């Protein structure tokens, strides 16, 4: 299960624009609260995604780590996790994954 992380460089995209662009390839959306001045609660992001993609499987989390743990636990061997958002979100995800890989051999094996 590969995990890809992308920090969009350049123009700021709205959650709706991201949903429209990735809706054909992302079947499941796990929205976490985002940090920073422009951050939003996970529930707000989920509502915006669901409005754009009514048939999508959308859930929300208040902590990025909770969303990542849920993603890892529900992802099959041949599926991919895509983490995207601001620099703060993506670096937070990378830090969380590094810490988990150091302390939890069970999930580390699943992250390959």
C-alpha positions as CSV (number, residue, x, y, z in Angstrom):
1,X,0.0,0.0,0.0
2,X,1.9,3.1,-1.2
3,X,1.3,6.4,0.5
4,X,1.7,9.5,-1.6
5,X,1.9,13.0,-0.2
6,X,1.5,16.1,-2.3
7,X,1.9,19.7,-1.4
8,X,0.2,21.7,-4.1
9,X,2.5,24.5,-5.2
10,X,1.2,27.6,-6.8
11,X,-2.5,28.6,-6.7
12,X,-4.6,27.8,-3.7
13,X,-7.3,25.3,-4.5
14,X,-10.6,25.1,-2.7
15,X,-11.8,21.8,-1.3
16,X,-14.5,21.8,-4.0
17,X,-11.9,22.2,-6.8
18,X,-9.8,19.4,-5.3
19,X,-12.9,17.1,-5.1
20,X,-13.8,17.8,-8.7
21,X,-10.3,17.1,-9.9
22,X,-9.8,13.9,-7.9
23,X,-13.4,12.6,-7.6
24,X,-12.9,10.1,-10.4
25,X,-10.0,8.4,-8.7
26,X,-10.6,8.9,-4.9
27,X,-13.5,6.7,-3.7
28,X,-13.0,7.5,0.0
29,X,-12.4,10.9,1.6
30,X,-11.1,11.2,5.2
31,X,-11.1,14.8,6.1
32,X,-9.1,16.0,9.0
33,X,-9.0,19.4,10.7
34,X,-6.3,21.5,9.1
35,X,-3.9,23.8,11.1
36,X,-3.0,27.4,10.5
37,X,-4.8,30.6,9.9
38,X,-6.8,29.2,6.9
39,X,-7.4,25.9,8.6
40,X,-10.9,24.3,8.9
41,X,-12.5,21.7,11.0
42,X,-12.7,18.2,9.6
43,X,-16.5,18.3,9.6
44,X,-16.5,21.5,7.5
45,X,-14.2,20.0,5.0
46,X,-16.2,16.8,4.8
47,X,-19.4,18.8,4.2
48,X,-17.8,20.7,1.4
49,X,-16.5,17.5,-0.2
50,X,-19.8,15.8,0.2
51,X,-21.7,18.7,-1.4
52,X,-19.4,18.5,-4.4
53,X,-19.3,14.6,-4.6
54,X,-22.7,13.5,-3.2
55,X,-22.0,9.8,-3.9
56,X,-18.6,9.8,-2.3
57,X,-17.8,8.0,1.0
58,X,-16.8,11.0,3.2
59,X,-16.0,11.0,6.9
60,X,-14.3,13.5,9.2
61,X,-11.8,13.6,12.0
62,X,-10.6,16.4,14.3
63,X,-7.0,15.1,14.3
64,X,-4.8,14.3,11.3
65,X,-3.4,11.3,13.1
66,X,-6.9,9.9,13.6
67,X,-7.6,10.2,9.9
68,X,-4.3,8.6,9.0
69,X,-4.9,5.7,11.4
70,X,-8.3,5.1,9.9
71,X,-6.9,5.3,6.4
72,X,-4.3,2.7,7.2
73,X,-6.7,0.4,8.9
74,X,-9.2,0.4,6.0
75,X,-6.8,0.3,3.1
76,X,-6.1,-3.0,1.4
77,X,-2.8,-4.2,0.2
78,X,-3.3,-3.1,-3.4
79,X,-4.8,0.3,-2.5
80,X,-3.1,3.7,-2.2
81,X,-3.5,6.4,0.4
82,X,-3.1,10.0,-1.0
83,X,-2.4,12.7,1.5
84,X,-2.8,16.2,0.2
85,X,-3.3,19.7,1.4
86,X,-1.1,22.6,2.7
87,X,2.5,22.3,3.6
88,X,1.4,22.1,7.3
89,X,-1.0,19.2,6.6
90,X,1.5,17.2,4.5
91,X,4.4,17.7,6.8
92,X,2.2,16.8,9.8
93,X,1.2,13.6,8.0
94,X,4.9,12.8,7.3
95,X,5.9,13.4,10.9
96,X,3.0,11.2,12.2
97,X,3.9,8.4,9.8
98,X,7.6,8.6,10.8
99,X,6.7,8.4,14.5
100,X,4.4,5.5,13.9
101,X,7.0,3.6,11.9
102,X,9.4,3.9,14.8
103,X,7.0,2.7,17.5
104,X,4.6,0.3,15.8
105,X,6.0,-2.6,13.8
106,X,2.5,-3.9,12.9
107,X,1.4,-0.8,11.1
108,X,4.8,-0.2,9.7
109,X,4.6,-3.5,7.8
110,X,1.3,-2.3,6.4
111,X,2.7,1.0,5.1
112,X,5.1,-0.6,2.6
